[in-house]
Amino acid sequence: MAPACPAGLDRDHGRTLAEHAHCARADLRVARRRTTVYDLIIVGSGYGGSVLAARLAPRMRVLLLERGRAWRPGDFPETLGGLVSAWHGPRNPLGLWAMRLGRGTGNAYVSGLGGASLVNYGITTEPEAHTFSRWPLSHDELAPYYARARAMLAPSHAPFADDLGDKRFLDEVEPGARVDLENAIDWSRCNSCGRCLPGCNAGAKRSLDRTYLALAQQAGAEIRSEHEAVHFFRAPGEGWEVVVRATADPARSERIATRQLVLAAGTFGTLDLLQRERASLPLSPTFGRGMTMNGDGLAFLYDTRHVIDTHHGAPITTSARLRFVDGDGTPRTLTIMSGRIPRVALHLSAVAMGALADLIGQPTEAAARDRPRLGLLRRARDFLRPGARGALARSFMYKLDAQDAGRGYAVFDRLGRSALEWPDYQDDPIMRFAAERLEIWGRKVGAIRIADVSTLPGMRSFGVHPLGGCRMGRDPDDGVVDPLGRVFDPRGGFHPGLYIADASVIPTALGVPSSLTVAAIAERIAEHLGADHARALSGSSPGWGRG
């Protein structure tokens, strides 16, 4: 008698494959087989999956699967209690967000139709050209697809950005380095409520459900939210079959056939799916390796001499961009954004910052000498109600994206879920460079420096941009996929009809938010798939056809 499907899976990659295979067979026995055969199934609705659905739905029969629910304006939490209630987990499978914790790091992820676009600030920017020096794809090759994605997302500068204090602040601390940001936001609908995170209830964001996914649906794509792909395998003959479960009712499952399959479930979701199938799906030895935090980091310059007052409604609109050259002469980008405390956590954060300033803050000489009494008064005001006369209004959130060295790696817990581990992440040279700049800035503006909490004993570095694990490469020794997202078979060639199109394919840190780059890569993959499909229909080359 076969053993029961194990409740958990071991952390070690090699020892879990037989158990994964047994679970997959068990799922197949209970899944109802659907007779419809799709040209393309896309797993995930983030910046990769939504692009592919929009571009290919006019040409193919497309099914997009998203385990999360659709979130509409008015649905997003606006209190701390609501934010806690939106935690995604076994007791709340349709929750909005959660964390994956590994040694040294913790990374947030989003579960919902539209992925991270539901909760981010819509920052839409390209990395610098030197970023691509170690890619199998040049910036020039990707440039037209950046333009195509930008045209769809339609980012623009905030019309009120000049009224904020952070531009003047950055010009003082880092002259000539300021780079103002564009956001995928409809500013005519933005009411500066400070709730970009955890989601815009005013309907001002140009999130994916309002852009690419809306276009996909208009073109005939079948979009099934609240349905999770849990396994996939080669179908007899050609194509793939995907085992799909209702997210809130796992007993309801079905097998769906497709000629081509794109995994776009986000870095962790795609790693999870591939790990389950590794007993029957040979992958590159680089699988799960060379991962990056994209230089995510967070610190504060607390109670400076400047009234910045950016934490009361505005999204992130400006940054300083610095160049760091590492020991081997490689240039790397450090982006320091003027971060925002979400309104949902404003009062709690104001109180907590005052406490942290006393516990771990590092006052500059000017801060210690000139303003102790006024500083206490401003903290007292924040304790009652954060406002323009409090210490938080004079504080700068030092929000980082950077080109770290990408020495993270994936591990899998006993439930088969991936996490990114990088125990000495804060020792990465560019993170040390960022800490040095923080100290210099603090002296310039008379601030109390509150360093990244990961420097405290037992704490982690927290991020929102985990990249890699299925990196793009020139061959199976260099990556899991090629520049067109095709999954290498290390025995030779590719796994036919299997693609990856999400942040997991990005081979190095970007130093800027990743959304536009993921969308551009997906635009390029979609163009290839569409052209290949057209050739197959015309009979001019081998292909899957519509069927």
Protein Blocks (a to p, Z undefined) as FASTA:
>chain_A
ZZdddfbdcfblklmmmmmmmmmmmmmmmpccdfbdcfbdcedjbfklmmmmmmmmmmmc
cddddfbdcddehjaccbfklmmmmpgcfklmmbfbdcdddehiacdddddehijmlmmn
oiacdddfklmmmccbdfklmmmmmmmmmmmnopaddfklmmpmklmmmmmmmghkaccd
dddddfklpgolopmbgcdfkopaccfklmmmmmmmmnopacdehiacfbdcddehiacd
dddddfklmklccddddfbdcdfebjklmmmmmmmmmmmmccdfkgopaiaehlpacddd
ehiabdfklmnopacfbdcddddddfkopacddddddddddfklmmmmmmmmmmmmmmmp
ccdfklmmmmmmmmmmmmmmmmmogcfkbmklmcccdddddddehlaccdddfkopacdd
dfklmmpmklmmmmmmmmmmmmmnopacdddfklpghiacddfbdgehiaccfbfklomb
dfkopacdfkgpjaehiacddfklpmbdehiafklmmmmmmmmmmmmmmmmmmmmmnopa
gcebjZZ
